[in-house]
């Protein structure tokens, strides 16, 4: 038997100009994530229908819950446009509703095929009566039912109950391509997720400083990239070694400015990677005032090292809300693993809070760090992290 | 690989572990069973108890087999919760997490915990322990050898100080002797402790076996089938107990012979360290041959290079060491070094080098060479 899913799309519908392109992207995204199995995605009257073999229902649901552009989805049953067949499907769906403990319900019917002999109202009330007769414990509540059974008469008849929410937003790639500055912290994976859901396709850039940071720290970032890949359908992870850059900064820069200059070097590297890879935007997990380097003055300074758009989706977000999202997308437990991205020996005790723009630009350039940054980008390693329904788990490797 | 992490675990005696498989498969009876197989296993268990007792200076009746050192510590500390009335516990700031974290748990259950700081040399003063006693002190716990610095604690004098300072309710004096047995040796009767914890794997025995020395019965918190005189319920690990006793007897028999060698290796290590500018032992000023420290454990600091980074670089060079207590190395704080008043930069940059029965001069030399070159190259 096949598993049939009815997919609801959201914002795509609003973007009239690009609608076809968006719809193609979404269809392509679903198919690509399901490329390991046989699947069928049909698109009709603003609705998507996904069909997979029953044994792949788990994978299909994993994909539907994580593909941007999908507003919501429900497991549906398709029948012929015959009221007896529809009734049988509705009664089966009602049995499942009773089994999960719901006490009230309503039937919502929609008839886009006007040749069907019953009106929407007649379908709904007739089937409602059938359900009440079969399941006397259920009651009808049209205002706030615990379960809603939907019947849609289209080219075929579809029956489904309350669905599940998707991640919403826009299909990947419809918003262009960007480079995520990914660290092992809590914020940057969430920032990446936010932008993915706005349709930005992403590559990631991580700076490591071996031996001051560990192999485990890099593996944690790789696992975070894999978590994001479950939403984006795959993730390119670039790793640039910043050991020499950090040592140079530590040696030549005043202690209180080391973090600021390190951020500037990261932005220079990101700018180079973005240009080389044809990416239009740089995504950062910065949140205003969260740490010393994330003041408006310091963001102006670091931001001045690129002419790409810098997207900071968390800039006005409270940490608690970021953590909530991190938990929801499955990155939180990885992010809190105790492998640091930066050895504390490189972190100043009292970092500068408000960079004097002109003075710091001059002082930074005088250090001549650009060559070391270019070297780190030139020797950067790139890993393609594939989409996988097996999410990395914190603690699995420890 | 040059293995210098013996305080974390010792490579097992292969012959003993192999023989233990035979014991486990052939003498499989439950020592609590009243049939031939049970009696046979019981006899084996009791002879293991006798052998282990001889190795730790205890009558066989004072030996309780456990699942390891941590459980032995827990049985002693958790007895505080049994019975009525207010209780307090006195521990040193140096204690292994098996004692320290257990005491914290007791604290959350309403037991008052007094923590005694060591002196700057990492040794706990008996007088300070005596001063910390209260009329309701039920347990005093001080470890025999610090697993981080190797400082040998004056357990005998602490027992005396507690005895003469305590009121009519004499506290139970417990000693985590996990790092002492098989290295500097431990004699429970001579030291006069009431309880002591031991672990088999630290001296070449198997994992998952330990022992609790008890001069007198206590009231255990965890109850069950009444095994081990009711002190540690659960079906006996006969083969594990046998292997532990074998390993402990073998290690105890050679304590003195190996000590001279350990002192020589310690001297080699410290002499080599002096040749690395900036590097220092912790506590600063520790010299080889100092009787206050176990020659098997040394805490060394390389300021400007995080202990974690040094551990990683040495690992790459084929030298295995650890940052402080292997069990708590992920924490940035160095509790016992902090308590000794060690500067944070020094403690952050510290590592632990620990040797054992197979350690050679070549191991020490390999460490010194790798540490020296890593330090010169990566110090910031």
Interface residues (C-beta under 8 A of the other chain):
Chain A: X211 X212 X214 X215 X247 X250 X338 X343 X344 X345 X346
Chain B: X304 X305 X306 X308 X309 X312 X313 X316 X330 X332 X348 X378 X380
